[in-house]
Amino acid sequence: MEYQKKELPDKVKNAGFLFAGIGMLLIAVSYILDPRREAFNNIIGLTFFASIAIGALALVALEYISGAVWSVPFRRVSEFIASSLPLVLVFAIPLFLMLGMLFHWTHPEVVTADKLLSGKSPYLNIPFFIGRTIGVILVLYVFYALFTRNSRKQDESKEQGLTRTNVKLSAAFMPVAGIGLTLLSIDWIMSLEPHWYSTIFGVYYISATLLAGLAATTYASVSLNEAGYLIPGVNKDHYYSLGALMFAITNFWAYIAFSQFLLIWYANIPEESIWFVMRWEGGWKYISIILIFVRFVIPYAGLLSQPSKSDPKRLKQISIFILIAHFFDLYWLIMPTFSKTVVFSFYELGFPLFVVGVVILAFYYQTKKHNLVAVGDPKLQRGLDFHL
């Protein structure tokens, strides 16, 4: 079947500007009224945005390295979402200027008086911290640029060797992305409480990142296909594969989250358990309980049955819900360091709205320049013929 490139309507661009504009206004007002609180929200926004962009890029690499064919008709959707990756550094810039307000390991007098922090100072120091964040984003963006360059070149040349090149790049990308995401999670989340130990936290954030990227890709892919912007032939078997993968990663996230909690609870070591104690006091106990349902029980139940995994309406609903749950999870991870009591108002709304707007705009402008389907991929027809 032939793919016909269509321009997305201006209402998509307008929606992007609306979300980004409202989000930017709320961010500006919040930074004026309470800079420290908004800086913590900025960390949530940074890690939320990074997980969507990097998660989408990881899906591209997973397709290549696994040899999957079912996802080829909407791989370009993941590529377009991942195109926003460099903008993650824009979210980091104000935080680089406020590190002393957020991380107490940035104060030399505190580090000198604390034997544990002194031992961590070769890693936890401002120049290395900033360098790691910039380095991780730039290295991952290099992979994005190489993946997409080969993919778009293939639209014209149909050269199968470009696919083999991307398979090799994917093999290199996987360990680099795993290390990069682990560094981002340790730096921006764990080091808010630098005395806390967890050897599984990097995997926790990696699983959440894959789920966020997949949810964004699923919502966009289903919506675009329903509106006729993708190539004819995408069917409920493709939808089922998206739903099954979301279901699987949801279960994997729950396994990692419970494993982290169980091991820390069983060992009952103060420097490990104090982190969970903070999330069981001052109203955070209720947020912790709600998180179990929002992050696991509801998505699990919503995707449990076979028909639900193939239902486009259900997939879009669950995709949005998973993204909201991911933001809620990051809020639970980060905000207890700011306040021992639960705080939530318009301060917390600016960054998620801004992230949504930025992703929509990045996606829209990518569709103006490139095909929404990888028409030159030799696996495309096999992907369209895919049936369970």
C-alpha positions, -999 to +999 in steps of 0.1 A: +000+000+000+012+035-008+018+061+019+005+096+012+021+124+032-004+147+047+001+179+067-011+179+102-038+205+108-029+239+124-050+230+154-021+206+165+004+234+164-021+258+181-026+232+209+012+229+213+016+267+216-014+268+240+000+242+264+035+256+262+023+292+267+001+284+297+029+263+312+055+290+307+033+316+323+027+294+353+064+286+356+073+323+355+047+332+381+058+303+403+095+311+401+087+347+412+065+337+441+085+307+454+118+300+436+128+270+457+095+252+454+094+258+416+130+246+413+119+212+427+091+213+402+117+220+376+135+188+385+102+169+381+097+186+347+133+178+337+131+141+346+095+138+331+106+154+298+138+134+296+120+101+302+095+107+273+122+117+248+147+091+258+120+064+262+108+071+226+144+069+213+149+036+232+119+022+214+136+029+181+167+011+192+147-018+205+130-023+172+163-024+153+181-047+178+152-071+182+144-073+145+108-065+152+085-059+122+052-050+138+064-016+150+079-004+117+047+014+105+049+038+134+086+038+143+088+073+128+064+084+155+089+075+181+116+092+162+096+125+160+089+124+198+126+118+205+135+148+184+127+170+215+157+155+234+181+184+231+155+207+247+160+187+279+190+209+285+168+240+284+150+226+314+184+221+331+198+256+327+178+273+355+186+244+378+223+247+371+221+282+385+202+270+416+221+238+427+230+253+460+193+258+468+184+222+460+214+199+470+231+203+503+262+184+490+270+216+470+280+234+502+317+228+511+312+234+548+285+206+549+307+182+529+337+188+552+317+181+583+301+149+569+324+119+564+300+102+540+296+132+518+333+137+518+337+102+505+312+110+477+327+144+468+347+131+438+314+122+422+291+147+438+306+180+429+291+208+408+314+208+377+312+170+373+274+171+380+267+197+353+291+179+329+274+146+334+240+160+325+252+178+294+273+148+284+245+123+287+220+144+267+245+152+240+257+116+236+222+103+234+213+130+209+242+118+187+226+084+186+193+100+177+209+120+149+226+088+135+194+067+137+172+093+120+198+102+094+200+066+082+162+062+085+154+092+064+181+085+039+165+051+034+132+068+024+150+078-008+176+050-014+157+020+000+192+007+009+189-023+033+224-017+045+212+013+064+190-009+086+221-031+094+240+000+103+212+011+127+211-024+142+248-020+151+242+015+165+214+001+186+237-025+201+260+003+212+231+026+223+216+001+248+244+001+274+251+038+269+214+047+274+212+024+305+242+041+320+230+076+310+195+071+325+211+057+357+233+088+360+204+111+354+183+094+380+211+093+406+220+129+400+187+146+399+166+124+422+187+102+445+213+129+453+185+151+467+190+127+497+227+119+493+228+096+524+203+072+509+214+040+492+196+020+466+213-002+440+181-007+420+170+029+416+185+033+381+165+003+368+134+019+385+138+050+364+148+031+332+115+011+334+095+043+340+113+059+310+105+030+287+068+031+298+066+069+293+081+068+258+058+039+249+027+056+262+035+088+242+042+068+211+010+047+215-012+077+220+002+095+190+003+064+168-033+054+174-046+090+171-027+095+138-038+062+124-075+069+132-072+102+114-056+086+083-021+101+087-003+067+088+000+042+060-031+020+054-028-015+069-022-008+105-047-029+123-058-042+157-030-067+158-006-038+158-026-021+185-025-054+205+012-054+204+014-018+217-010-027+245+008-059+254+041-041+256+026-014+278+011-041+300+045-059+302+065-028+312+038-018+337+044-052+354+081-048+352+080-014+368+059-028+396+083-057+401+113-033+404+094-009+427+083-037+450+117-053+450+133-020+461+108-015+489+109-052+501+147-053+502+150-020+521+121-029+545+136-064+552+171-051+559+158-022+579+191-003+576+186+034+587+204+050+558+181+030+534+148+030+553+148+067+562+139+075+525+106+055+528+099+068+562+099+103+547+072+091+523+051+078+552+048+109+572+030+143+570+003+131+546+028+114+522+015+080+534-017+086+515+002+096+484+023+065+487-009+043+489-025+061+460+007+056+439+002+018+441-032+022+424-023+049+400+010+035+388+001-002+388-033-014+397-054+008+373-031+004+342-028-033+350-066-038+352-072-015+322-049-036+299-054-070+314-080-084+289-071-092+253-098-069+239-086-040+259-052-043+244-067-039+209-092-012+216-079+021+203-101+042+227-088+022+257-052+024+245-054+062+242-070+065+276-045+043+293-016+060+275-026+094+289-032+079+323+003+063+323+019+096+315-001+113+343+009+085+367+045+089+357+044+126+366+027+116+399+055+091+406+082+117+400+063+141+423+063+114+450+100+108+444+111+144+445+088+166+465+091+151+500+127+165+500+111+200+496+083+196+522+075+171+549+038+178+542+020+173+509+019+204+488+001+206+455-014+237+437-008+256+405+029+256+412+030+219+402+011+224+369+034+246+349+061+221+339+038+192+328+018+216+306+050+230+292+064+196+285+033+185+267+034+217+246+070+213+237+066+177+226+036+185+205+054+214+188+086+193+182+064+165+167+044+189+145+075+206+130+091+172+123+060+161+103+064+193+082+098+181+071+097+144+071+075+114+063+054+100+092+062+065+080+096+050+072+086+043+036+121+031+026+124+005+054+127-030+038+106-044+067+077-021+062+056-044+041+062-073+065+052-049+093+019-041+075+013-078+069+018-086+106-008-108+122-010-125+155 
